[in-house]
């Protein structure tokens, strides 16, 4: 790819940053920057949006009392059962049980602490749903761009 | 405390970038592509048994730490590496190294680094960064994928270093061992030759999931997806996932293919004329292959937008073509290196 052909599509997924692409000028390689590529942005947004949808869905189920708050926090912190198992040290079947509100409410503080640590929350925070969905649990300026 | 002479470098990939910047700081002028190539880090792997957010793992480079390990081995350098059982110890050791004016490499989790764009903050625990100083309660960080150095609060850096999960770093930090003499005039020719031949073997390994066979396998999977009973939503996410793995995760474009082409071009000038020509031709060919990878990504996204019958076939065919071209390229390189 020639340096002049590097897409500069100002992708919002780059958060205002640029990244390095290796490309050629008159056949000779150099490193250049790109502030976005619409095809890549599409793929990234698709993944991010899928997560946002899952988080919203989870939020609604928790709010209506069908699932434990853990179900919401898992998606809000960009985990799935597999990665949460790796992070918290619980087995996947244990996590699936803990998504049940009744079982979750009986968990000891010791167990709750392991989840709280994985999300960097307090046990009190973990036990309740926030008033509204925080932007995937992390404060960033993603929506501003 | 800050290392005054430190120069930040913006690179494509975290591991090769950290190594290049670290070595440059100590007077060894190796570019990112050169270290990537010398470490035989290029690959292709399609691993359906390992899932990343529910999708098969697709990798275009060797596993984390390959570049750090191989480039040190090749250049006769030693890194002092430390892991910690307690975060407090890990932060103390970092402070100590900075007090001694040492440039420190760290393994961190992308998710917990507050300066990362949110769209890129996923649970990937093997992101490499350099620390070159500390001011008040902030660490001065040279993150290779950021244009400029950044400051990161102590508490966030600690969390990023000690995040648990797959590929957990356990606070891994590394510094260049300066007690060993550094060889500034290394003969690169044999190193480059071995690295290219090793990479060629990797790409032609007789395993279904890796290298050229792996690329064909992925192409077949895409073709089969057309008739699969999975939901359209899944198909779209699967296709998007392939593009993300190829382009989003700091590859320098086309799943590291452009970076490798740059390595071949840089390497050519160390060789006598006839081999030089062959290497330059190979670099050109690798660039064309990279262009095809990008074309594949574009068409895959187009298919994502509109799941057409022919689309699956076209995309799969293009990928088979890429695999065939890569096979030609690696055979060409093996011949050139004889």
Contacts between the chains, C-beta under 8 A, distances in Angstrom:
chain1	res1	chain2	res2	distance
A	1	B	253	6.8
A	1	B	254	7.8
A	1	B	258	6.8
A	1	B	287	7.0
A	1	B	290	6.8
A	1	B	291	5.8
A	1	B	294	6.8
A	6	B	253	8.0
A	12	B	119	7.7
A	13	B	117	6.9
A	13	B	119	3.9
A	13	B	120	7.3
A	13	B	248	8.0
A	14	B	117	6.1
A	14	B	119	7.8
A	15	B	116	7.9
A	15	B	117	2.7
A	15	B	118	6.6
A	15	B	119	6.7
A	15	B	120	7.6
A	16	B	117	7.6
A	17	B	117	6.0
A	17	B	146	6.6
A	17	B	147	6.4
A	18	B	147	5.9
A	19	B	12	6.8
A	19	B	145	6.4
A	19	B	250	6.9
A	20	B	10	5.9
A	20	B	11	5.7
A	20	B	12	4.0
A	20	B	145	7.7
A	20	B	252	6.0
A	21	B	12	7.0
A	21	B	252	6.1
A	21	B	253	4.3
A	21	B	258	6.9
A	22	B	12	6.7
A	22	B	33	6.7
A	22	B	252	4.5
A	22	B	253	6.0
A	22	B	258	4.0
A	22	B	259	5.1
A	22	B	261	7.3
A	22	B	262	4.8
A	23	B	253	7.1
A	23	B	258	6.6
A	24	B	287	6.5
A	27	B	284	7.2
A	28	B	265	7.2
A	29	B	33	7.4
A	29	B	258	7.8
A	29	B	261	6.7
A	29	B	262	3.9
A	29	B	265	5.0
A	29	B	266	7.4
A	29	B	283	7.5
A	31	B	11	7.5
A	31	B	12	7.2
A	31	B	32	7.6
A	31	B	252	7.6
A	31	B	262	7.9
A	33	B	10	7.5
A	33	B	147	7.4
A	37	B	247	6.9
A	39	B	243	6.7
A	39	B	247	7.6
A	39	B	297	5.7
A	39	B	298	5.0
A	39	B	301	4.3
A	40	B	243	6.6
A	40	B	244	7.4
A	40	B	247	4.4
A	40	B	248	5.8
A	40	B	297	7.3
A	42	B	240	7.2
A	42	B	243	7.9
A	42	B	301	5.0
A	42	B	304	6.9
A	42	B	305	7.5
A	43	B	240	4.1
A	43	B	241	7.5
A	43	B	243	4.0
A	43	B	244	4.6
A	43	B	247	7.4
A	43	B	248	6.9
A	43	B	301	6.2
A	43	B	304	7.4
A	44	B	119	5.4
A	44	B	120	7.8
A	44	B	244	6.0
A	44	B	248	5.5
A	45	B	119	7.4
A	46	B	236	6.8
A	46	B	237	6.6
A	46	B	240	4.3
A	46	B	304	7.0
A	47	B	53	7.5
A	47	B	237	7.2
A	47	B	240	6.3
A	47	B	241	7.1
A	47	B	244	6.1
A	48	B	119	5.4
A	50	B	237	6.1
A	77	B	111	7.9
A	78	B	111	6.6
A	78	B	121	7.1
A	78	B	122	5.8
A	78	B	123	6.2
A	79	B	123	6.7
A	80	B	53	5.8
A	80	B	54	6.2
A	82	B	51	6.2
A	82	B	54	7.9
A	83	B	53	7.4
A	83	B	123	5.4
A	83	B	165	6.1
A	83	B	166	7.0
A	86	B	164	7.3
A	86	B	165	4.2
A	86	B	166	5.0
A	87	B	123	7.3
A	87	B	163	7.4
A	87	B	164	4.8
A	87	B	165	4.0
A	88	B	164	7.7
A	89	B	164	7.3
A	118	B	164	7.2
A	120	B	112	7.9
A	120	B	159	6.4
A	135	B	118	7.0
A	136	B	118	6.8
A	136	B	121	7.9
A	138	B	111	7.8
A	138	B	114	8.0
A	138	B	118	6.2
A	138	B	121	6.2
A	139	B	114	7.9
A	140	B	114	7.7
A	140	B	116	8.0
A	140	B	117	7.1
A	140	B	118	3.8
A	140	B	121	7.4
A	141	B	118	7.5
A	142	B	117	6.9
A	142	B	118	3.7
A	142	B	119	6.1
